[in-house]
Amino acid sequence: SLAAGMTEGLDYLEHYPYECTEQIVSRFLPNVLSYRAVRELGLERPALEDRLPGLVQEALDKLYKRQNGDGGWGWWDRGDSRVHLTAYAVFGMVKAREAGFDVRGGVMERGLSYLRTHLEPARDMTSPEAANQQAFILYVMTEAGDASAASEYTGGLYDSRDKLSHYGRAYLAMALDMIKEPEDGSDERIGTLLSDLQNAAILSATGANWEEEGYDRWAMNTDTRSTAVILKALAQLDPENDLIPNVVRWLMVAREDGIWETTYETAWALIALTDWMRVTGELEGNYAYGLWFNERLLEEGQVTPANVDMTIRRQIPVSELLEGASNRLIIDRGPGEGRLYYTAHLRTFLPVEEIEPLNRGIIVSRQYSDPACTEGVECPALDEVEVGDVVQVRLTIIAPHDLTYVVVEDPLPAGGEAIDTSLATTSLTAG
Protein backbone atom coordinates (compact mmCIF):
# COMPACT_ATOMS: atom_id res chain seq x y z
CA SER A 1 0.00 0.00 0.00
CA LEU A 2 1.01 3.64 0.05
CA ALA A 3 1.90 3.12 3.70
CA ALA A 4 4.86 1.01 2.59
CA GLY A 5 6.13 3.79 0.32
CA MET A 6 5.75 6.40 3.06
CA THR A 7 7.89 4.68 5.68
CA GLU A 8 11.16 6.28 4.61
CA GLY A 9 9.65 9.76 4.61
CA LEU A 10 8.24 9.34 8.11
CA ASP A 11 11.59 8.07 9.39
CA TYR A 12 13.43 10.96 7.68
CA LEU A 13 11.27 13.58 9.40
CA GLU A 14 11.45 11.88 12.77
CA HIS A 15 15.26 11.87 12.75
CA TYR A 16 15.92 15.16 10.96
CA PRO A 17 18.84 16.75 12.88
CA TYR A 18 17.80 20.44 12.82
CA GLU A 19 14.97 22.10 14.68
CA CYS A 20 13.49 25.29 13.37
CA THR A 21 9.80 25.66 14.23
CA GLU A 22 8.67 24.20 10.90
CA GLN A 23 10.82 21.12 11.39
CA ILE A 24 9.59 20.60 14.95
CA VAL A 25 6.01 20.43 13.65
CA SER A 26 6.93 18.41 10.55
CA ARG A 27 8.69 15.86 12.73
CA PHE A 28 5.56 14.72 14.55
CA LEU A 29 2.58 15.83 12.42
CA PRO A 30 2.64 13.12 9.67
CA ASN A 31 3.31 10.44 12.29
CA VAL A 32 0.31 11.66 14.29
CA LEU A 33 -1.94 11.44 11.23
CA SER A 34 -0.65 7.96 10.39
CA TYR A 35 -1.30 6.89 13.97
CA ARG A 36 -4.83 8.30 13.81
CA ALA A 37 -5.57 6.51 10.53
CA VAL A 38 -4.32 3.19 11.90
CA ARG A 39 -6.25 3.58 15.14
CA GLU A 40 -9.51 4.45 13.37
CA LEU A 41 -9.27 1.13 11.53
CA GLY A 42 -8.62 -0.81 14.72
CA LEU A 43 -5.15 -1.88 13.57
CA GLU A 44 -2.18 -2.36 15.86
CA ARG A 45 1.23 -0.82 15.30
CA PRO A 46 3.06 -1.38 18.62
CA ALA A 47 6.32 0.29 17.54
CA LEU A 48 4.53 3.50 16.50
CA GLU A 49 2.28 3.48 19.55
CA ASP A 50 5.29 3.08 21.87
CA ARG A 51 7.41 5.91 20.51
CA LEU A 52 4.80 8.44 19.37
CA PRO A 53 3.72 9.81 22.78
CA GLY A 54 7.28 10.76 23.64
CA LEU A 55 7.87 12.24 20.18
CA VAL A 56 4.73 14.36 20.36
CA GLN A 57 5.27 15.51 23.93
CA GLU A 58 8.86 16.53 23.22
CA ALA A 59 7.73 18.58 20.22
CA LEU A 60 4.83 20.20 22.08
CA ASP A 61 7.11 21.19 24.96
CA LYS A 62 9.43 22.91 22.49
CA LEU A 63 6.51 24.72 20.87
CA TYR A 64 5.22 25.86 24.27
CA LYS A 65 8.64 27.27 25.10
CA ARG A 66 9.01 29.05 21.75
CA GLN A 67 5.63 30.78 21.73
CA ASN A 68 6.11 34.54 21.80
CA GLY A 69 4.20 36.98 23.97
CA ASP A 70 1.98 37.97 21.03
CA GLY A 71 0.88 34.33 20.65
CA GLY A 72 2.87 33.62 17.50
CA TRP A 73 5.95 31.60 16.63
CA GLY A 74 9.11 32.57 14.80
CA TRP A 75 11.65 30.45 13.00
CA TRP A 76 13.75 29.94 16.11
CA ASP A 77 13.51 30.54 19.83
CA ARG A 78 12.83 34.26 20.52
CA GLY A 79 12.52 34.97 16.80
CA ASP A 80 9.94 37.43 15.50
CA SER A 81 6.50 35.86 15.02
CA ARG A 82 5.64 34.73 11.50
CA VAL A 83 2.06 34.24 10.38
CA HIS A 84 2.63 31.12 8.26
CA LEU A 85 4.73 29.40 10.92
CA THR A 86 2.15 30.22 13.58
CA ALA A 87 -0.65 28.74 11.45
CA TYR A 88 1.42 25.60 10.86
CA ALA A 89 2.18 25.23 14.59
CA VAL A 90 -1.51 25.61 15.47
CA PHE A 91 -2.43 23.10 12.74
CA GLY A 92 0.01 20.57 14.19
CA MET A 93 -1.40 20.98 17.70
CA VAL A 94 -4.98 20.64 16.39
CA LYS A 95 -4.14 17.31 14.76
CA ALA A 96 -2.27 16.11 17.85
CA ARG A 97 -5.34 16.91 19.97
CA GLU A 98 -7.64 15.12 17.52
CA ALA A 99 -5.43 12.03 17.80
CA GLY A 100 -5.95 12.00 21.56
CA PHE A 101 -2.84 13.79 22.81
CA ASP A 102 -3.10 16.38 25.55
CA VAL A 103 -2.44 19.89 24.19
CA ARG A 104 -2.53 23.04 26.31
CA GLY A 105 -5.66 24.90 25.31
CA GLY A 106 -4.26 28.28 26.31
CA VAL A 107 -1.33 27.90 23.94
CA MET A 108 -3.62 27.09 21.01
CA GLU A 109 -6.01 29.92 21.83
CA ARG A 110 -3.18 32.48 21.95
CA GLY A 111 -1.99 31.17 18.60
CA LEU A 112 -5.47 31.51 17.11
CA SER A 113 -5.78 35.01 18.59
CA TYR A 114 -2.54 35.98 16.83
CA LEU A 115 -3.87 34.60 13.54
CA ARG A 116 -7.15 36.52 13.89
CA THR A 117 -5.24 39.79 14.13
CA HIS A 118 -3.74 39.09 10.71
CA LEU A 119 -7.02 38.60 8.87
CA GLU A 120 -7.91 41.43 6.52
CA PRO A 121 -10.59 42.22 3.93
CA ALA A 122 -9.73 40.70 0.57
CA ARG A 123 -10.07 44.10 -1.12
CA ASP A 124 -7.08 45.34 0.90
CA MET A 125 -4.77 42.55 -0.30
CA THR A 126 -2.22 43.71 -2.82
CA SER A 127 -0.38 40.46 -3.59
CA PRO A 128 -0.98 36.73 -4.15
CA GLU A 129 1.24 36.07 -1.12
CA ALA A 130 -1.19 37.93 1.15
CA ALA A 131 -4.21 36.12 -0.34
CA ASN A 132 -2.56 32.70 0.01
CA GLN A 133 -1.62 33.49 3.60
CA GLN A 134 -5.21 34.42 4.38
CA ALA A 135 -6.46 31.17 2.81
CA PHE A 136 -4.09 29.16 5.03
CA ILE A 137 -5.16 31.08 8.15
CA LEU A 138 -8.85 30.47 7.37
CA TYR A 139 -8.20 26.78 6.74
CA VAL A 140 -6.33 26.37 10.06
CA MET A 141 -9.00 28.31 11.96
CA THR A 142 -11.75 26.06 10.61
CA GLU A 143 -9.69 22.96 11.46
CA ALA A 144 -9.36 24.36 15.00
CA GLY A 145 -13.13 24.78 15.28
CA ASP A 146 -13.10 28.58 14.92
CA ALA A 147 -15.41 28.53 11.90
CA SER A 148 -17.56 31.47 12.98
CA ALA A 149 -14.65 33.92 12.89
CA ALA A 150 -13.31 32.44 9.65
CA SER A 151 -16.67 32.66 7.89
CA GLU A 152 -16.54 36.47 7.99
CA TYR A 153 -13.63 36.44 5.54
CA THR A 154 -14.13 33.41 3.29
CA GLY A 155 -16.76 35.08 1.09
CA GLY A 156 -14.58 38.08 0.33
CA LEU A 157 -11.57 35.89 -0.39
CA TYR A 158 -13.64 33.73 -2.73
CA ASP A 159 -14.77 36.83 -4.64
CA SER A 160 -11.08 37.76 -5.00
CA ARG A 161 -9.94 34.21 -5.83
CA ASP A 162 -8.09 35.44 -8.92
CA LYS A 163 -5.39 36.55 -6.47
CA LEU A 164 -4.95 33.02 -5.12
CA SER A 165 -2.38 30.50 -6.25
CA HIS A 166 -3.50 26.93 -6.88
CA TYR A 167 -2.73 25.79 -3.34
CA GLY A 168 -4.50 28.85 -1.91
CA ARG A 169 -7.67 27.83 -3.75
CA ALA A 170 -7.35 24.33 -2.29
CA TYR A 171 -7.09 25.74 1.25
CA LEU A 172 -10.10 28.00 0.66
CA ALA A 173 -12.18 25.12 -0.73
CA MET A 174 -11.43 23.00 2.36
CA ALA A 175 -12.23 25.91 4.67
CA LEU A 176 -15.57 26.51 2.93
CA ASP A 177 -16.40 22.82 3.27
CA MET A 178 -15.81 22.85 7.03
CA ILE A 179 -17.76 26.08 7.55
CA LYS A 180 -21.02 24.95 5.94
CA GLU A 181 -23.62 23.22 8.05
CA PRO A 182 -24.84 19.74 7.02
CA GLU A 183 -28.26 21.12 6.14
CA ASP A 184 -26.71 23.66 3.78
CA GLY A 185 -26.09 21.01 1.13
CA SER A 186 -23.41 21.53 -1.50
CA ASP A 187 -21.62 24.86 -1.80
CA GLU A 188 -21.30 25.94 -5.44
CA ARG A 189 -18.22 27.94 -4.56
CA ILE A 190 -16.38 24.73 -3.66
CA GLY A 191 -17.27 23.26 -7.04
CA THR A 192 -15.96 26.35 -8.80
CA LEU A 193 -12.64 26.23 -6.95
CA LEU A 194 -12.22 22.52 -7.70
CA SER A 195 -13.05 23.16 -11.35
CA ASP A 196 -10.34 25.83 -11.47
CA LEU A 197 -7.85 23.32 -10.08
CA GLN A 198 -8.99 20.60 -12.48
CA ASN A 199 -8.41 22.90 -15.46
CA ALA A 200 -4.95 23.90 -14.23
CA ALA A 201 -3.65 20.34 -13.80
CA ILE A 202 -0.65 19.35 -15.92
CA LEU A 203 -0.77 15.79 -17.26
CA SER A 204 2.47 14.05 -18.23
CA ALA A 205 4.02 10.62 -18.48
CA THR A 206 4.75 10.72 -14.75
CA GLY A 207 1.23 11.65 -13.60
CA ALA A 208 -0.61 14.89 -12.80
CA ASN A 209 0.67 17.92 -10.92
CA TRP A 210 0.32 21.69 -10.61
CA GLU A 211 2.78 24.51 -11.26
CA GLU A 212 2.47 27.94 -9.69
CA GLU A 213 3.14 31.16 -11.57
CA GLY A 214 5.04 32.52 -8.57
CA TYR A 215 6.49 31.12 -5.37
CA ASP A 216 5.74 32.13 -1.79
CA ARG A 217 9.24 31.89 -0.39
CA TRP A 218 8.25 32.82 3.15
CA ALA A 219 5.47 30.21 2.97
CA MET A 220 8.08 27.64 1.87
CA ASN A 221 5.92 26.76 -1.10
CA THR A 222 6.98 24.65 -4.07
CA ASP A 223 5.09 22.96 -6.90
CA THR A 224 5.42 19.64 -5.08
CA ARG A 225 3.91 21.08 -1.93
CA SER A 226 1.09 22.70 -3.96
CA THR A 227 0.37 19.34 -5.57
CA ALA A 228 0.25 17.69 -2.14
CA VAL A 229 -2.16 20.30 -0.73
CA ILE A 230 -4.43 19.92 -3.77
CA LEU A 231 -4.39 16.12 -3.37
CA LYS A 232 -5.51 16.60 0.23
CA ALA A 233 -8.36 18.84 -0.96
CA LEU A 234 -9.45 16.34 -3.62
CA ALA A 235 -9.37 13.46 -1.12
CA GLN A 236 -11.60 15.49 1.21
CA LEU A 237 -13.95 17.10 -1.30
CA ASP A 238 -13.96 14.99 -4.47
CA PRO A 239 -12.62 11.49 -3.69
CA GLU A 240 -14.05 10.05 -6.93
CA ASN A 241 -12.04 12.46 -9.09
CA ASP A 242 -10.24 10.56 -11.86
CA LEU A 243 -7.17 12.77 -11.47
CA ILE A 244 -6.31 11.46 -8.02
CA PRO A 245 -4.46 8.23 -9.00
CA ASN A 246 -2.25 10.25 -11.36
CA VAL A 247 -1.59 12.87 -8.66
CA VAL A 248 -0.59 10.10 -6.24
CA ARG A 249 1.66 8.64 -8.92
CA TRP A 250 3.34 12.00 -9.58
CA LEU A 251 4.01 12.59 -5.88
CA MET A 252 5.55 9.15 -5.44
CA VAL A 253 7.74 9.61 -8.53
CA ALA A 254 8.86 13.02 -7.22
CA ARG A 255 10.66 11.37 -4.30
CA GLU A 256 14.38 10.72 -4.18
CA ASP A 257 15.50 7.92 -1.86
CA GLY A 258 12.02 7.84 -0.34
CA ILE A 259 11.78 11.53 0.59
CA TRP A 260 10.87 14.80 -1.07
CA GLU A 261 13.04 17.88 -1.56
CA THR A 262 12.45 19.58 1.82
CA THR A 263 11.04 18.70 5.23
CA TYR A 264 7.98 20.86 4.47
CA GLU A 265 7.38 19.15 1.13
CA THR A 266 7.81 15.77 2.76
CA ALA A 267 5.39 16.59 5.57
CA TRP A 268 2.62 17.82 3.26
CA ALA A 269 3.09 14.93 0.84
CA LEU A 270 2.71 12.46 3.71
CA ILE A 271 -0.30 14.35 5.09
CA ALA A 272 -2.05 14.20 1.71
CA LEU A 273 -1.19 10.56 1.06
CA THR A 274 -2.41 9.57 4.54
CA ASP A 275 -5.73 11.31 3.90
CA TRP A 276 -6.03 9.43 0.61
CA MET A 277 -5.32 6.11 2.33
CA ARG A 278 -8.12 6.82 4.77
CA VAL A 279 -10.49 7.40 1.85
CA THR A 280 -9.50 4.23 -0.02
CA GLY A 281 -9.43 2.03 3.06
CA GLU A 282 -6.31 0.36 1.74
CA LEU A 283 -4.89 -0.09 5.24
CA GLU A 284 -7.51 -2.82 5.57
CA GLY A 285 -6.09 -4.61 2.53
CA ASN A 286 -6.81 -8.32 2.24
CA TYR A 287 -5.82 -9.99 -1.03
CA ALA A 288 -3.28 -12.36 -2.57
CA TYR A 289 -0.52 -11.20 -4.91
CA GLY A 290 2.06 -12.72 -7.21
CA LEU A 291 5.07 -11.55 -9.21
CA TRP A 292 6.30 -13.34 -12.34
CA PHE A 293 9.16 -12.57 -14.67
CA ASN A 294 9.26 -14.42 -17.99
CA GLU A 295 6.87 -17.03 -16.62
CA ARG A 296 9.03 -17.64 -13.52
CA LEU A 297 7.42 -17.00 -10.13
CA LEU A 298 9.53 -14.59 -8.08
CA GLU A 299 7.22 -13.70 -5.20
CA GLU A 300 3.78 -14.51 -3.87
CA GLY A 301 1.94 -13.93 -0.64
CA GLN A 302 -1.12 -12.56 1.14
CA VAL A 303 -1.66 -8.93 2.13
CA THR A 304 -3.45 -8.42 5.46
CA PRO A 305 -3.93 -5.39 7.73
CA ALA A 306 -1.01 -6.71 9.79
CA ASN A 307 1.54 -6.43 6.95
CA VAL A 308 -0.04 -3.83 4.65
CA ASP A 309 2.81 -1.37 5.31
CA MET A 310 5.50 -3.90 4.36
CA THR A 311 7.74 -3.23 1.36
CA ILE A 312 8.87 -6.03 -0.97
CA ARG A 313 11.90 -5.46 -3.20
CA ARG A 314 13.17 -7.83 -5.89
CA GLN A 315 16.15 -7.30 -8.17
CA ILE A 316 16.69 -9.18 -11.44
CA PRO A 317 20.18 -9.13 -13.02
CA VAL A 318 20.26 -7.72 -16.54
CA SER A 319 21.98 -10.94 -17.58
CA GLU A 320 18.67 -12.76 -17.04
CA LEU A 321 16.80 -10.59 -19.55
CA LEU A 322 16.03 -12.13 -22.91
CA GLU A 323 17.85 -10.63 -25.89
CA GLY A 324 15.91 -9.88 -29.04
CA ALA A 325 12.57 -10.66 -27.40
CA SER A 326 10.07 -9.03 -25.06
CA ASN A 327 10.56 -9.61 -21.34
CA ARG A 328 7.30 -10.15 -19.45
CA LEU A 329 6.92 -8.67 -15.97
CA ILE A 330 3.54 -9.69 -14.51
CA ILE A 331 2.17 -8.39 -11.22
CA ASP A 332 -1.11 -10.03 -10.27
CA ARG A 333 -3.51 -8.98 -7.53
CA GLY A 334 -6.22 -11.35 -6.40
CA PRO A 335 -9.76 -10.39 -5.33
CA GLY A 336 -10.35 -8.60 -2.03
CA GLU A 337 -10.11 -5.24 -0.29
CA GLY A 338 -7.26 -2.78 -0.73
CA ARG A 339 -4.94 -1.47 -3.43
CA LEU A 340 -1.61 -2.73 -4.72
CA TYR A 341 1.09 -0.24 -5.77
CA TYR A 342 4.27 -1.09 -7.58
CA THR A 343 7.23 0.63 -9.21
CA ALA A 344 9.44 -1.06 -11.80
CA HIS A 345 12.84 0.34 -12.82
CA LEU A 346 15.07 -0.85 -15.65
CA ARG A 347 18.71 0.21 -15.31
CA THR A 348 20.98 -0.67 -18.23
CA PHE A 349 24.10 0.69 -19.90
CA LEU A 350 24.31 0.62 -23.70
CA PRO A 351 26.92 1.73 -26.23
CA VAL A 352 26.27 5.41 -26.82
CA GLU A 353 25.64 4.94 -30.54
CA GLU A 354 22.71 2.63 -29.72
CA ILE A 355 20.92 5.07 -27.41
CA GLU A 356 17.90 6.78 -28.96
CA PRO A 357 16.86 10.30 -27.87
CA LEU A 358 14.27 10.38 -25.09
CA ASN A 359 11.87 13.18 -24.07
CA ARG A 360 10.30 13.07 -20.61
CA GLY A 361 9.36 16.69 -20.06
CA ILE A 362 12.75 18.25 -20.78
CA ILE A 363 14.71 18.19 -24.05
CA VAL A 364 18.51 18.49 -24.05
CA SER A 365 20.65 18.48 -27.17
CA ARG A 366 24.42 18.90 -27.54
CA GLN A 367 26.64 20.01 -30.39
CA TYR A 368 30.45 20.16 -30.74
CA SER A 369 31.69 22.86 -33.09
CA ASP A 370 34.69 25.00 -34.02
CA PRO A 371 34.82 28.02 -31.64
CA ALA A 372 35.99 30.17 -34.56
CA CYS A 373 32.58 29.74 -36.22
CA THR A 374 30.22 32.67 -35.55
CA GLU A 375 27.03 31.16 -36.98
CA GLY A 376 25.77 29.82 -33.63
CA VAL A 377 23.56 26.77 -34.00
CA GLU A 378 24.21 26.84 -37.76
CA CYS A 379 27.88 25.98 -37.25
CA PRO A 380 28.86 22.59 -38.68
CA ALA A 381 29.05 19.85 -36.06
CA LEU A 382 32.43 18.25 -35.42
CA ASP A 383 32.56 14.45 -35.50
CA GLU A 384 36.24 14.05 -34.61
CA VAL A 385 39.11 16.19 -33.33
CA GLU A 386 42.83 15.87 -32.80
CA VAL A 387 44.96 16.37 -29.69
CA GLY A 388 45.33 20.07 -29.01
CA ASP A 389 42.17 21.14 -30.85
CA VAL A 390 39.84 23.59 -29.11
CA VAL A 391 36.16 22.61 -29.26
CA GLN A 392 33.08 24.60 -28.36
CA VAL A 393 30.24 22.74 -26.63
CA ARG A 394 26.73 24.10 -27.11
CA LEU A 395 23.87 22.76 -24.98
CA THR A 396 20.26 23.52 -25.90
CA ILE A 397 17.64 22.97 -23.19
CA ILE A 398 13.90 23.08 -23.89
CA ALA A 399 11.47 22.93 -20.95
CA PRO A 400 7.77 23.33 -21.86
CA HIS A 401 6.90 23.78 -18.16
CA ASP A 402 8.66 25.25 -15.14
CA LEU A 403 11.23 22.93 -13.61
CA THR A 404 12.75 23.33 -10.16
CA TYR A 405 15.91 21.79 -8.72
CA VAL A 406 17.17 20.72 -12.15
CA VAL A 407 20.80 19.73 -12.65
CA VAL A 408 22.14 19.18 -16.18
CA GLU A 409 25.42 17.25 -16.31
CA ASP A 410 27.40 17.11 -19.54
CA PRO A 411 30.47 14.89 -19.10
CA LEU A 412 33.65 15.91 -20.89
CA PRO A 413 34.67 13.57 -23.72
CA ALA A 414 37.51 11.20 -22.87
CA GLY A 415 40.75 13.18 -22.99
CA GLY A 416 38.93 16.51 -22.98
CA GLU A 417 39.74 19.30 -20.55
CA ALA A 418 37.72 22.42 -19.71
CA ILE A 419 39.70 25.57 -20.46
CA ASP A 420 37.19 28.12 -19.15
CA THR A 421 39.25 29.68 -16.37
CA SER A 422 36.08 30.79 -14.55
CA LEU A 423 35.49 27.10 -13.79
CA ALA A 424 38.71 27.03 -11.76
CA THR A 425 39.87 23.90 -13.55
CA THR A 426 42.92 25.33 -15.31
CA SER A 427 45.68 27.77 -14.49
CA LEU A 428 44.80 31.46 -14.83
CA THR A 429 48.12 31.96 -16.63
CA ALA A 430 47.50 29.29 -19.24
CA GLY A 431 47.93 30.49 -22.81
N, C-alpha and C positions, 0 to 999 in steps of 0.2 A: 504494500500500500504506500501512499505518500508518506506515512509515518516512518517507513524505512529510509526513504530518501531525505528526511528532515533531521535524522539523528545527528549527523555531523554538524549541521548548523546550530542545533541546540547546544551541543557540546562546546562548539567554538565560542558562543556567546557566554556560556557559563564560566569559561576559563579565560576569557579575554583579560589581558594583564593590566589595562589602564581603566581609570574610573572617573571620567567626566560624568555629569548628571545623566546625559543620554545613555551612556554605556551602563550605568547602574540600573536604569530602568530596563534597557534592552537585555540585560543579563537574566532577569527573572521573569519578565512579562511573557515571552513565548512559552516558557516552561510552565507557567501558571495556566495558560490557556490549554496546553496539551494535557495537563493534569485534570483540568475541569472536563475536557472532552472525554477522557478515559473514565473519569468517575461517573459522569452522566450515563455512560453505557454499562456501568456495573463491572468494569474490567479491573483487574489488579495489576499494578506495576510497582512492586515493593521497592525497587531501587529508587524510583522517582519519588515515591511517597516518603521514603526515609530521609532523603537529602533536601527536598524542596522546602519544608518549613524553615530550616536553618538558612537556606539561600534567600528566601523571601524576607525573613526577619532581619538578616544582616543588611539587605538592601534598604528596607524600610527605615531602619535605624539611621543609615547614612542620609536618606532623604530628609528625615526629621531634623537632623543636625544641620543640614545645608539650607533649610528653608529660611529665607530672609524675612526681615520684619514686615515687609509689605505683602508677604504671603507668597511671593514668587520664588523661583529657583534660577540661579545662574549656571554657567558652564561648570564652575568649580566652587569650592567652599568660599563664601564671602564674595562671590562674583555678583555683578549687577544682574538683577532679575531679567529674564528673557521670556517673552510671551509663549513662544513655541515650546521651549523646554518646560515651562510651567504646565502647559496643557498636556504634554507628554507624561510628566510626572504624575499629574492628577489621573490621567487615563490609566497608568500602570497601577495606581492604588485602587482605583475603581474595580479593575479586573481581579486584583488580589482579594479584595473584599468579597466580590461575587463568588470567588472560589472557596470562600470559607475562612480566609485568614483575617486576623484581627488588625484593623487599620485605625489609627487615631482619627476620630471624626473631626476634631478641631483643626488638624493639619489639612485635611481635605477641604474643609469649609474655607479656611484662609486662602487656599490655593484657588478655589472657585471665586472667592471675592476678588482676588487679584485679576482673574480673567474677566470678570464682569466689568471692571473698570476700563478694560481695553476693547470693549464693544463700541462700535460707532455706526451711525447711519450709513447705509451703502452709498448714498449720494456724496458723502464726504470722502470716500476712498479714491485715491488718485493713482493707485498702482495695482497690478495683479497680485503682488506680494501681500498687500494689505487685505485684499478680498480673500485670498487663500487662507491667510491667517485667521480671518473672521470665521471662515467655514470650518476650520479645525477647532476653534474655540467652541462654536455652536455644537459641533459633533460631540466634543468631550463633555460639554454641559448636559446634553441630553443623555449621554451614557451615564452620567453621575446622578441622573434623576432631577436635574434642574431645568426641565422642559419649559416651564412657564416663563422663566426669564429669557430663555433662548428663542421662544416663539415670537417675541417682539421684534426680532431682527431677521428671522429667516425669510419672511416675505420680501423685505427690501433687498436682501442679498440675491434672492431668486430673480427679482426684476432686473438686477444688475449682473446677471450671470455671465454676460459677455466678458466681464473682467476676470472671471475665474479660469484657472488652468483646469486640465482634465481631472486631476486628483482633487481639486477644490470642489468641482461639481459632484464628485463621488461622495465627499464628506457631507455636502449640503443635502444630497439625496438621502443619505442614511439618517441625518438629523431630522429631516422632514418626516421620514418614516416613523421615527420614535416619538415625534411630537403628536401625531394624529391619534385620536381616540379610535378604538375598535369600531364604534358605530359610524365613524366618518367614512368608512369605505376607502376606495382607492383615491390617491391624490394625483391628479393629472400632472402636477408639477414634477413629481418623481418620474413619471413616464417620459416627460420631455427631457429631463436631465439624462436619463438612461439612453434615450434615443440619440442625444448629442454624443454620448460616449461611444455608442455603437457605430455611429457614422465616422468617428475619428480613429477607430481601431485600424492598425496596420497589420495586414496578413502577409506572412512570408513562409518560407520553407521550414522555419523553426517555430512557427506558432503565430500567436496574436499578441500585440503589445501596443503601448501608446507612447508617443513622443511629445514632449512639451515644447512650445515655442521659446520659452525662457525658463530659467532655473532659479528657484528660491534658495540661494546659498545659505542664508541664515536658517532656513527651514530644513536644510540638509536634503533637499529633494533631488532625485534623479529619475530618469525614465523608468528604471527598474522599480523604484519605490512607488512611482505613480501607477505602474501596472499592477503592483501588489495591492494598493489601496482600492483600485477599481475592481480587482478580483474579489476583494472582501465585500464591496458594495453589491456586486452581481450575485454573490453567494447569499447575501442577506435579502436582496430585493427581487432578483430574477433568476432563481436557481436553475430554471429550465433553459436558460439562454444557451444557444448552440456555440457561442464563442468560448464558453468557459473551458472546455477541454483543451482548446488551443492556447488559452492564456496560461493554464497550468503547465502545459508543455513548454511554453516560452520561458516561464520562470524557472523551471527545472533545468532547461538548457543553459540559462544565463549564469548558472553556478560555475565556480571553479574550485575543484577539490571539495565539493560539498557545501560551499558557502558562497555568499554574494559579496559584492565589492566592498561594502562597509558594514559596520555593526547595525546601523539604522536600516539599511536595505535588508539585511539578513533578518532583523526582527520583524519588519513589516511583511516580508515574504512568508515567514513562518506563521505569522498571525493570520494572513489570508488563507494559506494552505490548510491551517487547522480549522478555520471556519468552513472551508469547503469539505473537509473530511467529515465534519459534523453533519453537513447536509446530505452527503452521499451515504453515510452510515458504514463506510468501508472499514472502520475499526472493528466492526462485527463480522468481518469476512469469514466465510465458511465455504470453501470450494477446493477441488483438487487441481493440480497444475502439472504440466510436463514440459520438458525442453528437449528437443531433438535437433541434431545437426547431421545432415546427410543420412537420414534414416537411423542414426545411432542415438539411443537414449542417453542424455547427459545428466538429467536431473528430474526427479518427480517427488511429489509430496502433497501434503494437505495443509491448507491455510486455515487457521482457527483464530479466534480473538486472542488466544494466548501468545501466538507467534506472528501476528499480523504486522508488527514493526520490525521483523527480521529481514535482513538483506542477504540475498544469495548472489554470489559472483562466480562466474565460470570463465576461464580463459582457454582459447583454442589456438594452438600454434599455427602460424601461417603455413607451415609445412604440411598440415593436414588438409588444407584447402585443395579442392580439385582444380586442375589446370585445364583451361579450354572448355569448361562446363560450368553451369550454374551451381552454386552451393546453396543448399536449402537449410535455412534456420527456421524452425517451427516452434512457436510458443503456444501451448494449448491451455485453456482455462475451462474447467468443467463447470457444470451448473451449480448455482448456489448464490449466496449473498456476497457482496463486496466487489472490489475492482482490482485488477491486476495491472501493474505498471512495469514497463521494462525499457531499458536503453541498450542498444547494440552499437558497438564501435568497431570499425575495421581499421587497423593501423598497419600499413604496408609501406615499403620503400621500393620505388621503381627507378629504372634508368631515366634520367631527365628527359631524354628524347621520346619516351613513351607516355609522358604525362600530358593529358589533355587539359586545356584551360577550364577553370571551374568558377562559377559565379554564385556566391551565396550572400548576396546583399552588399558586397563591396568588390569592385573590379580594380585590379592592379596589373599594369603592364610595364615592361622594362625594355629599354633600348640602349645598346652600346653604339656610340658614334665618335667621329673625329671631333675633338674640341675646337678645331679650327673652323669647322662648318658653322655658319651663322643662320642656317635655315630652320633651326628649331626641330620640330617633329618631322620636318621634311628631309632632314639629313639622312643620307644612306646609312643603313645599319651595318655594323662591322660584325663579320662572322669569325674572324681570326686576327690575332695580333702577334707581334714579336716582342721579345724581351726589350724593355726600354721604351716601348710605345706608351703614349699617354692616351687614355680613353675616357670619354665623358659618359656617365651613366645618367639616363633620364627615366625617372619613375612617373607614371601617370596613374592617379588614384581617382576613381569615380565612386561616389557614395550617394545613391538616390535619396537616402534618409540620413538624419543626424546619427552620428556614431560617437559614443563616449568611451574613454579608456582604450583607445585603439593604438596598437603598436605595430608598425610595419618594419620588418627586418629584411634587408636585402644583403645576403652574404657576398663578400668579395669573391671573385673567381679565384681558383687555385693559382697562387703565385702573384696575385694582385696586391697592391698596397695603396691605401688612401693617401693622397698627397695634399689634401685640404688641411692647411696648418691650423685652421680653427678647430679641427677635431682633435688636436693635441696628440696626433699619432706619428708625426714626423718632426724633425728638427726645424725650428723657425729660421735657421740659416741655410736650409737646403736650397740648392739652385733650381 
